[in-house]
Amino acid sequence: MLVFRIASRAYASDLQGTGCLYSGGRWHYKGTQIVYTSEHVSLSKLEILANSPFIPKSQTLVTIEIPDEASILDVGKEPLPDNWWQFPYPDALANITEQWIGQGKFWIMKVPSAHSFNEFNYLLNPAHSDHKLAKVIRIEDIYFDKRLK
């Protein structure tokens, strides 16, 4: 399976979730390291645009190969609170992540996108023993059309 993430060139090869050390997000508390990826390039772009007040420049598209037999926890929408997709983020989502990481059973957690409910993001746990199987297969420049904002 291929998953995608968009990052600045300085962090393109970082699969440790370093950015999560400095700020929290929908699915994690500040300091909880996870790697956000998406099932489609277009969803990666949508996630960046939704979380940035401006059109990003000097970004890279990172393509990551995940083995087909990877252990994946599929969260689905059913157990999520009614406001799961809204901002500010409900703490219940980061709590789900804390539980997933704490159990250590699954390497990856599949979660619905708050910006496109029928598409999915894949959160990678860099502390999981299988994380060494993630393989960056391509890093390339990616551009955002100015009309998108």
N, C-alpha and C positions, 0 to 999 in steps of 0.2 A: 504494500500500500504506500502511496505517496501522500505526504502532507506538506503544507506550505506555511511559511511565516515571512513576514516582512520586518526587516530590521535595518538599522544603520550599518554601514560597512564595518565599523569598529566591532559590532556585536554579531555579525553575520554567522560566524562559526561557533558562537556561544550556545551550547545546548544545556547549560546549567541553570538557566532562569535567573541570571544575575540581576536583571532589571527588577525582579520581584523583591529583591532585598531593600529597595529604596521606596517603593510605593505599593499600595494594595490595588486590587482590581475586583472585578465582579466575582471571580472564582478563587481568590486568594487574599489572605491577610498580608500586610507588609512583613517581609522576612521569610515567607513561605515560598521556597523556590519551586516553580513549575515552568514548563515551556509551553506557551500558547501556540498552537498550530491550527490550520483550517483544512477542510477537505477540498477546497477549491481556491485557486488564485484569486478569483473575484471576491470570494468571501474574506480572504485576508485583506484585500483592499478596502472592503466595506468596513471591516473591524477597525482598521487604521483611521479611516475617514471619520467614523463615528466617535472616535476617542481622541481626535486631534482638532484643535481650533483652526488649523491652517492646513494647506496642502503640503504634505511632506516633500522634502527634496533630498537628494543623495541617499536614496533608500535601495536596499537590495532585496530580491526575492530569493529565499532559501528553500530549496526542495530537499526534503528529508525522506529517506526510504525507511519504512518500518516493516519488519517481517510480517508476513500474512498470519503467522501463528501467535502474534503478540497478544498478551493478556489485556483485554479491554473491558472496563466497566462502563456499560451503557446506561447513563442516568435517566434519559428520557425526560418528558415534561411533567408526567403525572405526580411524582413526589415533590415537585418544586412549589414554593408558595405562589399565590396568584400574581404577585407583583415581581416575580423573578426577573423579568425583562426590563424593569424600570430603573431609573436613576433617581436617587442614590440606590446603590445595590443593597438588597437585603442581606444581612449577616448570615442567614441560613445557607447561602450558596458557598461562602468561604468555609462554613462549618462542614458542609458536605466534603469539600476538598480536604480539610484537616482529617476527617474520618477516613477517607480513601487513602491518604498518605500514611496515616497511623496504622491502618490494617496491613499495608504492605503487600496485599494479595495481587493487585492489578498494577501493571506498569502505566497504563494509559486510561484516562477517563474521557469518554465521549459525552459532550454536552451540547444542547441546542444553542444556536446563535440567538442572542437577544435582538438582532437586527434582521434576521431572516429565519423565522421559526422552524422551517423545514430543512435547514442546512445545519451542519454540525462542525464544532471545533473539537480538536483532540488535544487534551492537556497531558503533557508528558511529565512523569515524575523522575527527575534526574537522580534521586537517591535510590531508586529501584535497581535491583541487580541486573535487570534486562536492559537498562538504559544504554549500556555499552553497545547494544545492537543497532541503535539509531545511527544512520549513515547520511551525512550531508553529501548529496550527489551533484548539486549544482548551486552556485551562487551567481546571480546575475543582476545587473542594474534593472530597476523597475521605475516607471514614471507614472505620474498621476496627471490626468488632463485637468487643466485649470477650471474647466466648466463643472467639475464635480463638487465644488463648494459654493 
